[in-house]
């Protein structure tokens, strides 16, 4: 009996010891997400070594980026800068265009306008712009909601160029039945401006840009409204996205809306949210085509990634599982493209050699 009791005592002691070790590991404080101060150039950093990254492959990544006409590249981990590189004459203070990556700015501000009660994305666009904003028959025009503009499912003809005058917005299919990459999304800026009673830029600056310390401006380029900023300003917006719409304790945009924006929004193009591209789905559409392609949007990238993709390879990659925001600005890596290119997958192949 004494031997049996001794064995029971030893077993219990060992169990308690192991339990205490597990508890100690579980109680390790997780690093809080860092937000760079507003109105300051200060931005905390961390080393690749502290993340156990393969530092031997960083130069290879930089060489590839330079070869592919990049102007800047930046990686944040949990908000802190791990990598920041500029190429040629481009510097941390040089502005560059976001192209269609800026669609995500419009998506975000539309969500802010909705949370303020100015609009409802399920309402028809003509509630805010009046009828006749397209050349579609009135009954067909009235099918188009703000949400259809957010999801690229307006049903309007995408083959007529970027001009969004009524004569150029012609009916092809009922709203919600066809996905097409179309500049008509920009009418959301008019919706917000009309509902807010101020210019789009003024509302954008007050409600988003200034609240997260971005710099930059909207510039009219022909029929396009294009955002220009520094790389760090683009990274600030990416960090807001990583934090699910919160900036340093301040919820800038409703997290429920933002979650919807960064997940599949309709059943035609599974890789599209509210003007955000979604990775890890089973099929996707490319801009300027009605074809459905099998597989993930960017196979080399993490499945939970969502991204802002702009003409000639402007990129914001957001990866919640790895707490990463990755920015690339520059000229087209290979040939001119609308948003996506083979460069996305190739670049992620090089990134993986560093971070994995």
C-alpha positions, 0 to 999 in steps of 0.5 A: 500500500505504501508503494502504491501511495508513493506512486500516486504521489509522484504521478500527481506531482508530475502532473502538477508540474506539467500543468504549471509549465503549460500555464506559464506558456499560455500566460505569455503576454501577446504583443499588442498591435502597434500604431504609429503616432499621428502627425509624427514620422516616428514608426517603431521597427523590429528586426527580421531576426526577432521573427526568425525570418531567413535573413539570407534571402532578403537581398534576393527579394530586394534584387527581384523587386528592383528588377521588376521596376519597383519603387518601394516595398514595405513589410509590417508585422503587427504594425511595426516596420520589419522591412522598408526599401526604396529603389532608384530616386524614390524615397519615403517622402515620394508620392505615387499613385494607388490606381485601383488599390484605392478602390478600397479607400472608397469601400471604407469611406462608404462604410463610414457613411453608412455607419453615420446613417447617411446612406444604406448600401442596400438602397438603390443608387438613384436614391442619392443621385436621382434617376438618369445617372445611367442610360439603362431603362429606368426599371433596370437602373433602379435595380442597381444598389450601392452594394452592387457598385461595391461588388462590381455587379451593377450589370452595366457595360464594362467594355465602353471605357472609364467614362461614367457619364450617363451615355457611357453607362449602358445596360447589359444584364440585371444588377446582381447577375453579372460580375464585371470590373468597371469604373462605375464604382466611382459613383459611390464617391458621388453618393457619399458626397451628396449624402454628406453635403460636402465634397468627397475629398473633404469627407474622406480627409475628415473621416479616414485620412486624418484619423489614421495619420495618412497624407495624400490627395485625390487627383483627377486623371481623365475619367479616373479619380486616383489617390496619390500618397507615400508608401508609409501612408499606404501602409497606415491604411493597410494597418487599419485593415489588419486591425479590422477597422480600428486605429489605436483603440478608435473604431474608425469603421464598423467591424461587421461592415469591414468583415463583409468587405474583406470576404466573398460578397457574391457568388459570381466572383468568389475572390471579390469582396467590397472592392477588395480582392480575396485569396484562398477561394476555389475560383476567381475572375480576372478583370476584363473577362467573364471567364471563371478560373479554378483555384486560389487567386494567388496560390503562393500567398496565405489563404486568409489574405485579402488585398488591394490591387492596382494597375501596374502592380500597386499592392496592399497585401493584408495577412491576418494569420501572420499579422502582416501588411505588405506594400509594393509601389512602382511601375508595371513589373512586366507588362501593363495590367489592370490589377492582377498579374503573374507578378503577384504569385512570383513575388509571394514565392520570393516573400515566402523564402524570407518569412517561412 
